[in-house]
Amino acid sequence: MSRSRIAIALVLAALLWGGARSLGGTADRDRSSWPKTATTVMVPPPEVARFASLGYRELLADITWARTLVYFGSNWAGEGDLSQLEQLLDVIVALDPRFKPMYEWAAYAVVFKHGTATQAEYRSSLHYLERAMKEFPDDYTYFWIAGSRYYWDLDAPDEKTRHEYRERGAALIEEAMRKPNAPPDLATTAANMRSRLGQHQRAIESLRQMVMITDNDEAREKMLERLRVESPDLADEVERAADDLTLEWQKNMPSVPLDFYILLGPRPPAVIDFRQLATPHDLFGAEEDSEMSAAESEPSPPPATPSPAGEETPDSDPDSG
């Protein structure tokens, strides 16, 4: 191919690229003046949905869940406003309140619907989290998310209400850290929250309890490090007590988890020593009853009678008078 043909091809390509770019800009300007697309879905009220399910509530909940995901994805990538998202979620809750995959997804999906999260969206998120905590009280996830929402996200115009939100958030994190399979670092998170609220003693108690029941060495070191910030002497004492408890656990019941061993306690002796069961105290009031019986059986002394007038008594003085 000659150089002239190459030059002509390059010029044509440049002209085509410039024309396409100009045409695209004109199309974008025209499209911006069009009205926004409104996506509307038919959502029955929860009461109607329960009746219309004809007893197959879980099946209709699955179908509504699929519609919710399609609705959310279509409007999130497009220009929809996601205004009917809560309506779809409420139908799922009404049909099957134990539909677990929906709750955590809803806690995040209902916020940032318009780019910036609002207080109304945070309250909507907590609405589904509160229901999830009621339906699944052993799952730390919902308590952890709800605690973060209350402590960091929810706001109020007055200081008293804001403090109540922070208190609620710290309490939920403390509940979460005691749930099965909860991350051990939630204890330090709860302690930091309590310290920010000025509740240093509660932070110390929370850390002390978690140090004693965790069998994760790395997490225990982090909690002890955080406890030393509050009380170095107490941290050393708790560390020694935790080491003693760990040795006792490994000696007696290494096959069970540490928290379960704390509930059971040490292994009972093979032989019952009844002398250890004896007590010097009167448990049934037998001694008291015997004392009362003895007091009642003793004869009472005769009453003293005055001597007649003019009659001499052994104690009377004959010369008196």
C-alpha positions, 0 to 999 in steps of 0.5 A: 500500500502506497503512502498516499493511500495510508494518508487518505485512510488516516484522514477519513478515520479522523473525520469519522471519529470527529463526526461521531464525537460531535453526533454523540455530544448532540445526542447527549444534550438532547437526551438531557432535556427529556423527562426522566424515566419512572419505573413503576411496579405493581406491589400489593399491600402486605395483607392482600399478598398474604391472602393472594398466596393461597397458603404458599407464602414462602413461594410468593416471598421467593418470587417477590424477592426475585422481583425486588432484586431485578427492580433494584438493579434496574433502577440503580443502574438507570434513572429510577428513584427506588421509591417502591423498594420498601414496599417490596421488602415489606411484602416479603416480611409479611409473607415470610418473616424468617426469610433471612437473606433479605434482612442484611441486604435490606439494611444496606439497600435502603440507604444511599438511594439518592447518592447521599444517605438521609436520616429517614433512610437510616431509620428505614435500615434500622426498621429491618434490622430490629425485625431481624434481631427479633427473628434471629436473636443468635446472629451477631450480624444484625446486632453489629450493623444496628449498633453501628447505625445507632452509634455512627449514623443516626442523628438528632437535633438535641444532645439528649436524644443523640446520647440515647442513640449512642447508648443504644449503639454501644449496648447492641455492640456489646450484645453482638460480641457475646453471640456465637461466632462473633468476631473477637475484636467487637469487644475492643469496639464496644470498649472504645464506644463506652470510653467515648461516652465517658463510661470508662468503668463499663468499658473495663468490665466489658473487656474483663469479661471478654478476656476471660471467655475468649480462647483466641490468643491474638484477640485476648492480647488486643483486649488486654492492650486496650484494658491496660489503657484504662487500668494497667494493674487490673489488666495484669490481674485479669491476664493472670486469672485468664491464664489460670482459667485456661490451664484449668480448662485444658486440664479438665475438659479440653474437648469442649469450648472455653465458654461451655466449660465456664458454664459447666465448671470443673469436673465433679469428683468421682466419689461424694464426700458427705463430710464436705456436705455437712454444715455447722449451721442449722438449716432446718431450724431443729436447734431452734425448735429444741431450745423452744421445747426445753424452755417450755418444759422448765417449771416456772417459779411460784409468784411472790405473795406479800406477807400479812400485816404484823406477821414476822418474816425471817427477814423482818427486823424485830427491833424495827418499829 
